């Protein structure tokens, strides 16, 4: 067995989330040991998650400044023409059709608001830099769709609760980023013959992904509430008390699964049934799901009754139809 916990500053791949992680057959039989080794990778002093563009990190910072102007935002985004092009493509998608015509960045900031535009920029960056692993392309694509839909549903949940929407989408987008980080660690720079069997490693990834994602959020210097929500979205409780954003993501995550946007495909979902990755996921039907009592705790914490839950599901179904159109 060989394990290298991260890249040094002088090495190629530093700051790209690349590590070498290999296990022998005996280790794969011990889920606790696999989980521990995955978390060791993320907590190692030299680990760095995939690097986000400087424009994205600067936008995160200025979005917290109530006095920032539209021109400041557009000038910042215009520094990265590729990123801006992809952002504008997403802005014009059916998801944001209610924003009207947005021919320019200035219009996008004006119509959508700074926080929503910030979320779109972060989603674009995640798609470009994080939800990518050549060895697990199907799973990463499924993860990307699941994460984005969960983020949008998190905003819907906020409509029916007293929770502020400011970081709801961001928490939903990032809630499973630890899965992406784990798949990158298990595949990039590791010879194909030395990669652990995905079907054997999934339970450990599932156990580790909340903590791993929180560590990644911390290294990206994201707001503390985002880090806490990412870590606790399958438990809801932090220090014995429910965390409101974690409860929001718990509900949004479950609705995403119900509507076919879960990380694990349901038997009714269209797709390549012969896919090895899909078969590996489907062999673990409890992957990325919260327990019933956890979901009940989340609803109780937010005061979401049965009627409101049905309204959330209805709005989420409308969103799904809009995305399909």
N, C-alpha and C positions, 0 to 999 in steps of 0.2 A: 504494500500500500504506500502511495505517495501523496503527500498533501503540501501544497504551497499556498499560503494564505493570502497572498496579494502581490501586486507588482511594486517594485521599488521605483522611486522617482526617476531614476536613470533608465529604466527598462521600458521597452515599447509596450504599449497597452495600459500604462499607468493612467488611472482616472477613467477607464472605460469599463470598469466592472469585471475585468478579466482576471481569473485565477485558475490554477490547476487544482482539480479536486478529483481524486480517484479512490476507490474503495476495493478492498478484497472481498471475496465471496462471504467470508465469515461475518464481516461487518454488516453486509446487506441483510443478514438475518436478524440483526439487532436494531430495531427502529429507534430506540433511545440513543444509540451511539451515532447513527446516521444524522439524527436531528441535532445532536450536540456538535458534530463536525460541521454541519451546515452553518450553525449559528457561530461557531468559532471563526469561520471565514468572514462573516459580516462584522464581527466585533473585534477582529484583528486590527492593531493600530495602523497598519499600512493599507488596509482595504479602502478603496474609493469606488463608489457606484459610477455607472456610466455618466460622463460629464455632460451637463446641460449647457446649451449655448449661453454665453454671457448676457445676451439680450434677455433671455428668459429670467435669469437670476436677478438682473437689474430691474426688470418689470415687477417681479415679486416684491422687491424692496420699495419701489416708488408707489406701488398700488396701496401701500399703507400710509401714504402721505396725503392727507385731505386737501392739500393745496396744489397738488400736481395738475398741470394743464394739459389739454389735448395735444398741443404742439409738442410738449415734452415727450408724450407717449409715441406719437407718430415719428418723431425724429429718432427715438430709440429703436423702434422696430425697423425703420428704413436702413439701419446699419447692416441688416442681414436680409438680403433680397430673396434668397431661397426660402428662408423661414417665413418671411412676409407673404410670399406667393402661396405657400401652403396654408397659412393662416386665413388668407382671403378666400381660398377655395372652400375651407370649412365654414367660414362665415356665411357663404352663399349657399350652403347645403340646406335641404328641407328642414333640418332641425331648427334652424334660426330664420325660417321664412317669414315669421312675424315681424322681423326687424325691418322689413321693407328693402328697398334698393340700397346696396352698400357698395358703390363703385370705387371708393377710396378708403384708405386707412382712417382718414379723418371722419368719414361717415360712419365707419365701423365703431370707433370710440364713442361718437356722439349718439348713435342709435342703441348700441348694446351696453354701454357703460364700461368703466375701467375694469371692474372685477370680472365681468363676463368675458371681456377680451383677454384678460390675464389667464382665465381658465382655458380659453381656446388656444392661446400660445403654449401653455403647459401641455395640453393634450397633443398638440402638434409635435412638440419636442419629445414627448414620451413615445409617440409613434415612430419618430425618426431615430431615436437613440436607445430606447429602453425595451420596448416590446419587440425585440429582434434577437433571434438566435437561430443560426442556419440549421442546427440539428433538430430544432423543434418548431418549424415554421407554422404548422397547422395549429399547434397549441398556443403559440404566441399570438396568432391572429384571433383565435377564440378568446384569449385573455384580453386582447386589446378591445374587442367588441364588448365583452362583458364589463370591463372597467369603465368604458365611456358610457354605456347604457346605465350602469349603476350610478355614475355621477349625475346623469340627467334625472334619474328617479329620485336621487337624494334631494335635488332641488324641489321636486314635486312633494316629497314628504314634508319639507319645510313649509309649504303652503298651508298645511293642515295642522301645524304645531307652532309653538312660540320660538322655534329655533331660527336664528339668523341664517340667511343663505350664503353669507360671505365666503365660507370655506367648504360648503356642503359638496359642491361639484368636485372640488379638488380632493377632498377626502375619499369620495367615491371613485374618482379616477385612479387614486393611488392605493386603494385599500388592499389590492392584491399584488402590489409592485414587488413584494418579497418573493412571490412565485416567479416573476420574471427574473429577478436577481439570482434566484436559486438555479433556474434553468440555464442562465448564462454561465454561472459558476461550474455547472456540471458538464458543459459542452464546449465552451470556447477554449481553444488551446489544448484540449484533451483528445488524444487519438480515439477514433471511433470504437476500437476494440477495448479501450479502457473505460469507456463511459458506463456507469451503472445502468442496469435495466430500469427503464422508466416505470414499469409496472411495480417494481420493488421499491422504488424511491419515493413514489407519490405520497404515501402516508407521512413520511418524514418531512417532505416539502410542505404538506398541509399543516403539520404541527409547527413548523418553523416560520411560516410566511408572515405571520403578524409581527413577531419580534424582528424578523429580518427587514421587513418593510419599514418599521419604525426606525431602525438604525440607518437605513438608506435616507429616509426623510430628514433625520437629524444631520447627516452628512451634507445634504443639500441645503441645510439651514432653513428649512421650512418652519412655519409657525408651530409652536408647541402643541396646540390643539389638533393640528393635522397629524402630528406624530402619535399622539395619544389615541386618536380615532383609528388610525391604521393598525396600531397594536391591539386594540381592544374590540374590534368590530365583531368578533365571534364570541366575546365574553360580556361586553357592555360595561361590566363593573371595572372600575379603577379605584384601588384603595377602599374597596367595599361599597362604593357609591357609583351609580350609573353615570357614565359620561354621555352627555346629550348628543354629541356628534357621532360617537360610536354607536349609540342607539339608532340614530338616523341612518347610518350606513348599514347596520344590521337589517333594518326593515327594507331598505332599498336593494340590498344584495339578495334578499329572499324574493322580492318581487321580480328582479331580473331573472332569477332562476325559474320562477313560475312561468314567465313569458318567453322562455326559450333562449335567454341571453346568459345562461349560466356557464360556468367554466366547463362543466360536464354536460355533454349533449344528452338530451332525453331520447328515448327510443323513437319518438315521433318526429324528431328533428331531421330535416333533410341533410344529407352529407354522405361522405364516403364511408360506408359501414365497414369496409375492409381496411381502413386506415389503422396502422399499428398504434399511432398516438391516440386516436379516438378509442380504440379498444382498451388501451391502458387506462385511460381516464374512466371509461364506463365500468371497468372492473372495480372501481372504488366509488360507489354511488354517494357516499357521504362526504366526498371531497368538497371543500369550500362551502359547507353548509353549516348553519347555526342550529343548535338544538332547539326544540320546540319551546322549552322553558326559557331559553335565552331570548327568543323572539318575543315571547310574552312579557318578559322583563323589559325589553326595549319599548314595546307598545305602552306598557304601564308607565315607564319613565317619561314618555312624551305625551301621555294622555290620548293615545290614538285608539278610539273605539271601533267597533265593527263597521259602522257606517262610514267612518273616515277611511278605514282600511280599504273598503270597496271603492271609495272615491279615488284613492291613490292608485289602486289597480286600474281603474277606468282611465285615469289620466295617462298612466304608463302605457296602456294599450293604444291610446290615441297617439302617443309619441312613437310607438313601434310602427303604426300605420303610416305616420308622417315620414319616418325614416325610409320605409319601403317605397314610398312614392317619390 
